[in-house]
């Protein structure tokens, strides 16, 4: 019997058990370990909350990840049911059978399996385990291993915890909705019951109006966070959190009015930004940076590969600074949308394209008032971006003839698979893209472009129009 057949039989057995949920819960202590993962998957997708709570309590593996599992129905209730099943294990619980769960991972990750391969008992035993917090299992067991290696016995002066350390990995969105508040309240109550043994490891934190969520932030070890997104928050409050998120890989700030604060506040922000040595992705939107980009680029790491600056009132000078920066030759993703960067000429952007041509994979220049003459001028430089995969230049006043010329040039870029283009001017009444759209004319445009792609043998390339 091959492995695929075995998996299918286990899945059928799991679904059969769930037909009688009370009996299945009662039988959890008796079923073989091989049945736990397919049974968990079936219970999660079927919304069997009581079964999930019971399974977490007796989980026979050291980690449990929801991975790619998702269901729109009762999703938050399912997460709460799993958190409710967490129970603190007695210290030095080394039995081969019985509950062993130490890490519960509630983050959605399509590349993560339900359990990690068990490669012996030595740590690390989970590939997703927290690496930074002093309360993490990894740090605690490293310390204990060092003590044993040095031959230092437990003198009794520092009593060991009566419970094994546990980790709950979760992404948190502080958006103020009632459903989110309920989940966070439930999470806080669980933390207060654990007597210090449960470490909440939040890797991805989204905050809308930080002043409304200060209490939950007190429960989090901000050193664990690698993705941080903050919206509509006072810069003074941001400055209280940035020095503590020292392992950030990605930072997104939106609607932060930098220009309304004293100069010293902006300097403090730059100092905090300069300490984020691991930063690879930076997104600032609706932030006025006119003629200020050089200060920002001076402090962010050279290895920055993603830079999103929509609605930042960038000037030609800012684009020149970016093209001359050390980050330019590393950028893979770049968004300059909703900036009038071509009002004084195209040369700075052309120079920028030449700098990023060997690395750039994703480019967004939507609503930048790119005209036919501008697009024609930058087309040679754009054609040299051989690694480009996605190009978006919607909401720019372009005619059909220039759009067709662009397509002819870009079909040679074999990595380019997805293009979002503006509806040509002739599809609008009186040639103004603020007027009403003629859908019939747009359909004709799409048909012509599709025919051109077919003749160029680029059916793998998708050209999608974007209209308001």
C-alpha positions in Angstrom: 0.0 0.0 0.0 1.6 3.3 -1.1 1.8 6.4 1.1 -0.9 8.3 -0.7 -3.4 5.5 -0.2 -2.4 5.4 3.5 -3.1 9.1 3.9 -6.5 8.8 2.1 -7.5 5.9 4.5 -6.5 8.0 7.5 -8.5 10.9 6.2 -11.6 8.7 5.8 -11.1 7.3 9.3 -10.9 10.8 10.7 -14.1 11.9 9.0 -15.8 8.8 10.2 -14.9 9.5 13.8 -16.3 13.0 13.6 -19.7 11.7 12.7 -20.0 11.0 16.4 -18.1 13.8 18.0 -18.8 12.9 21.7 -17.6 9.4 21.1 -14.6 10.6 19.2 -13.6 13.0 22.1 -14.0 10.1 24.5 -11.7 7.9 22.3 -8.9 10.4 22.0 -6.8 8.7 24.6 -7.0 5.4 22.7 -6.5 6.4 19.0 -3.1 6.0 17.4 -0.8 9.0 17.0 -0.9 8.7 13.2 -4.6 9.6 13.2 -4.2 12.9 15.1 -3.1 15.1 12.2 -5.8 14.0 9.7 -8.4 14.1 12.5 -7.3 17.7 13.5 -7.4 18.8 9.9 -10.9 17.4 9.5 -12.1 18.9 12.8 -10.7 22.4 11.9 -12.3 22.5 8.4 -15.5 21.1 9.8 -15.7 23.7 12.6 -15.8 21.0 15.4 -14.8 23.4 18.2 -15.3 20.9 21.1 -13.2 18.3 19.4 -10.4 20.9 18.7 -10.3 21.9 22.4 -10.1 18.3 23.4 -7.4 17.5 20.8 -5.2 20.4 21.9 -5.4 19.1 25.5 -4.1 15.7 24.6 -2.0 16.5 21.6 0.8 13.9 21.4 3.3 16.0 19.5 5.4 18.9 20.7 4.1 21.5 18.2 0.8 22.2 16.4 0.4 24.6 13.5 -2.8 25.5 11.6 -0.6 26.2 8.6 -2.7 26.5 5.4 -6.0 25.6 7.1 -8.7 28.2 6.9 -12.5 28.4 7.1 -14.6 31.5 6.9 -17.3 30.2 9.2 -16.6 30.6 12.9 -12.9 31.2 12.3 -12.3 33.2 15.5 -14.4 30.8 17.5 -12.2 28.0 16.3 -9.0 29.9 17.4 -10.5 30.5 20.8 -11.4 26.8 21.1 -7.8 25.9 20.5 -6.5 28.5 22.9 -9.0 27.2 25.5 -7.5 23.7 25.1 -4.0 24.9 26.1 -3.0 23.4 29.5 0.3 23.9 31.3 2.2 20.6 31.6 4.1 19.6 34.8 7.8 20.3 34.6 10.0 17.4 33.3 7.0 15.7 31.7 9.0 13.3 29.6 6.6 10.4 29.1 6.4 8.9 25.7 2.6 9.0 25.7 0.1 11.6 26.8 0.0 15.4 26.2 3.3 16.8 24.9 2.2 20.1 23.3 4.6 22.9 23.9 4.1 25.2 20.9 0.7 26.2 19.5 1.0 28.1 16.2 -2.2 29.9 15.2 -0.7 31.8 12.3 -1.7 31.1 8.7 1.3 29.9 6.8 0.7 28.0 3.5 4.3 26.5 3.7 3.9 25.1 7.2 2.9 21.6 8.0 0.7 20.7 10.9 3.6 19.3 12.9 7.4 19.5 12.5 9.5 16.4 11.9 10.6 15.0 15.2 14.3 14.6 14.8 15.1 13.5 18.3 14.5 15.1 21.7 17.3 17.8 21.6 16.2 21.4 21.0 15.2 23.0 18.8 12.3 20.7 18.2 10.1 23.2 16.2 11.3 25.1 13.2 8.9 28.0 14.1 10.0 28.3 17.7 10.6 31.8 19.1 14.2 32.9 18.7 14.4 36.2 20.5 12.5 36.4 23.8 14.2 35.3 27.0 10.9 33.6 27.9 11.0 31.4 24.8 11.4 27.7 25.0 14.5 27.9 23.0 16.2 30.4 25.3 15.1 28.6 28.4 16.4 25.2 27.2 19.6 26.7 26.0 20.2 28.1 29.5 19.4 24.8 31.1 21.7 23.0 28.6 24.5 25.4 29.5 24.0 24.7 33.2 24.1 21.0 32.7 27.2 21.2 30.5 29.0 23.2 33.1 28.0 20.6 35.7 26.2 23.1 37.9 23.6 21.4 40.0 20.4 22.9 41.2 21.2 24.3 44.7 17.6 25.0 45.5 18.2 28.7 45.8 16.5 29.2 42.4 13.5 26.9 42.4 12.5 25.6 39.0 9.1 26.4 37.6 6.5 23.7 38.4 5.3 23.9 34.8 6.9 23.5 31.4 7.3 26.7 29.4 4.8 26.9 26.5 4.5 29.2 23.4 1.5 30.6 21.6 2.4 31.9 18.2 -0.2 34.4 16.9 -0.5 37.3 14.6 -2.5 40.2 16.2 -4.5 42.9 14.5 -5.5 45.7 16.9 -8.2 47.2 14.7 -10.9 48.0 17.3 -13.6 45.6 16.0 -15.8 43.9 18.5 -14.8 40.4 17.3 -11.1 41.2 17.6 -11.7 42.7 21.1 -13.4 39.5 22.2 -10.5 37.4 21.0 -7.9 39.6 22.6 -9.9 39.6 25.9 -10.0 35.8 25.8 -6.3 35.7 25.1 -5.5 38.1 28.0 -7.5 35.9 30.4 -5.5 32.9 29.3 -2.2 34.7 29.9 -3.4 35.6 33.5 -4.1 32.0 34.2 -0.8 30.6 33.2 1.3 31.7 36.2 4.1 32.9 33.8 4.6 29.7 31.9 2.9 30.8 28.6 4.9 33.0 26.3 2.8 34.9 23.7 5.0 35.2 20.6 3.5 37.7 18.1 5.5 38.0 14.9 3.0 40.2 12.9 1.4 43.1 14.7 -1.1 45.5 13.1 -2.2 48.6 15.1 -4.9 51.1 14.2 -4.7 54.1 16.5 -2.2 52.9 19.1 -3.7 55.0 22.0 -6.7 52.7 22.1 -4.7 49.5 22.6 -2.0 50.2 25.2 -3.3 47.5 27.6 -2.8 44.6 25.2 0.7 45.8 24.2 1.7 45.3 27.9 1.2 41.5 27.4 3.5 41.3 24.4 7.2 40.9 24.1 7.8 43.4 21.3 11.2 41.9 20.6 9.5 39.0 18.9 7.8 41.1 16.2 9.3 41.0 12.7 6.3 42.6 10.8 4.8 45.8 12.3 2.1 47.9 10.7 0.8 51.1 12.4 -2.0 53.4 11.1 -3.3 56.7 12.2 -1.1 57.1 15.3 0.7 60.0 16.8 4.5 60.0 16.2 5.2 60.3 19.9 3.4 57.0 20.5 5.3 55.4 17.6 8.6 56.5 19.2 7.7 54.6 22.4 7.4 51.3 20.5 10.1 51.5 17.8 13.1 51.1 20.2 11.6 47.8 21.4 11.0 46.1 18.0 14.7 45.6 17.4 14.3 42.5 15.2 11.9 44.1 12.6 12.1 42.7 9.1 9.1 44.8 7.8 7.8 48.2 8.9 4.6 49.9 7.5 3.5 53.3 8.7 0.4 55.0 7.3 -1.2 58.4 7.9 1.5 59.7 10.2 1.8 63.5 9.6 5.6 63.9 10.0 5.6 67.5 8.8 3.3 68.6 11.7 5.8 67.6 14.4 8.9 69.4 15.7 12.1 68.6 13.9 13.5 66.8 16.9 10.7 64.3 16.8 11.6 63.4 13.2 15.2 63.1 14.1 14.3 60.7 16.9 12.3 58.7 14.4 15.3 58.5 12.1 17.5 57.4 15.0 15.1 54.5 15.8 14.9 53.6 12.2 18.7 53.4 12.0 18.8 50.8 14.7 16.7 48.3 12.8 19.6 46.3 11.3 17.4 43.5 10.0 14.9 45.8 8.1 14.3 44.6 4.6 10.8 46.1 3.9 9.8 49.7 4.5 6.4 51.1 3.6 5.4 54.7 4.3 2.1 56.0 2.9 0.3 59.3 3.3 3.5 60.6 4.8 4.8 63.9 3.5 8.5 63.4 2.6 9.0 66.2 0.1 12.8 66.7 -0.2 13.3 64.6 2.9 14.0 61.2 1.4 17.8 61.6 1.6 17.5 61.6 5.4 15.5 58.4 5.4 17.9 56.6 3.1 20.9 57.6 5.1 19.8 55.5 8.1 18.0 52.5 6.6 20.0 49.3 5.9 21.7 48.9 2.5 20.1 45.5 2.0 16.6 47.0 2.0 14.8 45.2 -0.9 11.3 46.5 -0.6 10.4 50.2 -0.6 6.8 51.5 -0.8 6.3 55.2 -0.8 2.8 56.0 -2.2 1.2 59.3 -1.4 4.4 60.8 0.0 4.6 64.0 -2.1 7.9 63.0 -3.5 9.8 65.5 -5.7 12.2 65.0 -8.6 15.0 65.6 -6.1 13.8 62.7 -4.0 13.9 60.4 -7.1 17.4 61.5 -7.9 18.5 60.8 -4.3 16.9 57.4 -4.5 18.7 56.6 -7.8 22.0 57.5 -6.2 21.5 55.7 -2.9 23.2 52.5 -1.8 19.8 50.8 -1.5 18.9 51.3 -5.2 21.0 48.3 -6.4 19.2 46.0 -3.9 15.6 46.9 -4.5 13.3 44.1 -5.6 9.9 45.8 -5.0 9.3 49.5 -5.4 6.1 51.6 -5.3 6.1 55.3 -6.1 2.4 55.6 -6.8 0.4 58.8 -6.3 3.5 61.0 -6.5 3.8 63.7 -9.2 7.4 62.7 -9.8 7.3 63.5 -13.6 6.2 67.1 -13.3 9.7 68.4 -13.8 11.0 65.8 -16.2 11.5 62.1 -16.6 15.3 61.9 -16.3 15.6 61.2 -12.5 13.2 58.2 -12.9 15.0 57.0 -16.0 18.2 57.0 -14.0 16.5 55.1 -11.2 15.3 52.4 -13.6 18.9 52.0 -14.9 20.1 51.5 -11.3 17.4 48.9 -10.3 17.4 47.1 -13.6 19.4 44.1 -12.3 17.2 43.4 -9.2 13.7 44.9 -9.6 10.9 42.4 -9.7 7.8 44.5 -8.8 7.1 48.1 -9.8 4.1 50.3 -9.1 3.8 53.8 -10.6 0.0 54.3 -10.5 -1.5 57.8 -10.8 1.8 59.6 -11.4 0.5 61.6 -14.4 2.6 59.7 -16.8 2.0 60.9 -20.3 2.6 59.4 -23.7 5.9 61.3 -24.1 7.1 60.3 -20.7 6.3 56.7 -21.1 8.0 56.6 -24.5 11.1 58.2 -23.0 11.5 55.7 -20.1 10.5 52.7 -22.2 14.2 51.7 -23.1 15.2 51.8 -19.5 12.1 49.8 -18.5 12.9 47.2 -21.1 16.2 46.5 -19.4 14.6 45.5 -16.1 15.0 41.8 -17.0 13.9 40.4 -13.6 10.6 42.4 -13.6 7.6 40.1 -12.8 4.8 42.7 -12.0 4.3 46.1 -13.4 1.4 48.4 -12.4 0.9 51.9 -14.0 -2.8 52.4 -13.7 -4.6 55.8 -13.7 -2.2 57.5 -16.0 -3.4 59.4 -19.2 -2.0 57.0 -21.9 -3.3 56.6 -25.5 -3.8 53.3 -27.2 -0.9 53.7 -29.6 1.6 54.1 -26.8 0.0 51.3 -24.9 0.5 48.9 -27.9 4.1 50.1 -28.3 4.7 49.4 -24.6 3.3 45.8 -25.0 5.6 45.2 -28.0 8.7 46.2 -26.0 7.7 44.3 -22.8 7.0 40.9 -24.4 10.8 40.4 -24.5 10.9 40.4 -20.7 10.3 36.7 -20.1 9.9 37.0 -16.3 7.2 39.6 -16.6 3.9 37.8 -16.1 1.4 40.5 -14.8 0.8 44.0 -16.1 -1.9 46.4 -14.7 -2.4 49.1 -17.3 -4.6 52.3 -17.5 -7.6 52.4 -19.6 -6.6 54.3 -22.8 -8.0 57.8 -23.1 -10.2 57.2 -26.1 -12.3 54.9 -23.9 -13.6 57.9 -21.9 -15.9 60.6 -23.0 -14.0 63.6 -24.4 -10.7 61.7 -23.8 -10.6 62.6 -20.1 -10.2 59.6 -17.7 -12.3 61.5 -15.1 -15.3 61.1 -17.4 -17.6 58.1 -17.8 -16.1 54.9 -19.3 -17.3 53.3 -22.5 -17.2 49.6 -21.7 -17.5 48.5 -25.3 -14.4 50.4 -26.3 -12.5 48.9 -23.3 -13.5 45.4 -24.4 -12.1 46.1 -27.8 -8.8 47.3 -26.2 -8.6 44.1 -24.2 -9.2 42.0 -27.3 -6.5 43.8 -29.3 -3.9 43.4 -26.5 -4.8 39.8 -26.1 -4.3 39.2 -29.8 -0.9 40.9 -29.7 0.2 38.7 -26.8 -0.9 35.6 -28.7 1.1 36.6 -31.8 4.1 37.3 -29.6 3.6 33.8 -28.0 3.2 35.3 -24.6 0.0 33.8 -23.5 1.6 33.4 -20.1 1.5 37.2 -19.6 -1.6 38.7 -18.2 -2.6 42.4 -19.0 -5.4 43.6 -16.8 -7.0 47.1 -17.2 -7.7 49.2 -14.1 -10.4 51.9 -14.1 -11.9 54.0 -11.3 
